[in-house]
Amino acid sequence: MKRPVIHAIAIATLGLAAAGTVHAQTYGPQDEGRRFDDGSRVVCEDVEVQRSGGDPNRIAGTAAGAVIGGVVGSQVGSGSGRDLATIGGAIAGGAVGRKVQGDRQESRGDRIVEQRCERVWR
């Protein structure tokens, strides 16, 4: 495997692992019903969530899927087509690995009811 392909796989894996880590302003139950000048307000609802998660960002599943996808993709085509297939396989494998790990964590985890609040525009 060529060095640029390895770097592309690593960048794709890190990009998928970092997805979803940006947080917006949070609101709590004490803010329920709060109204803002733009017409929005804070609404709270009870949500069932997983209590304990060993890997909330699903890094292990993403990395394993990216490696497997990259290996499978490297078996396709030749020349620059092989490089593109390797990168595409790594990205697709990372996404599939993340989804599979998330599904397994959700099915095995303890569930609790938690109150989540968000700002809505209605």
NORJO-V784956 format. One record per helix or strand of 3 or more residues. SS is the DSSP state (~ for helix, > for strand). FROM is the first residue (numbers start at 0). LEN is the number of residues. Records with the same first field share a line. If there is no record, write none. Layout:
SS: FROM-LEN  FROM-LEN
This chain:
~: 2-16  28-3  58-16  79-29
>: 39-11  110-11
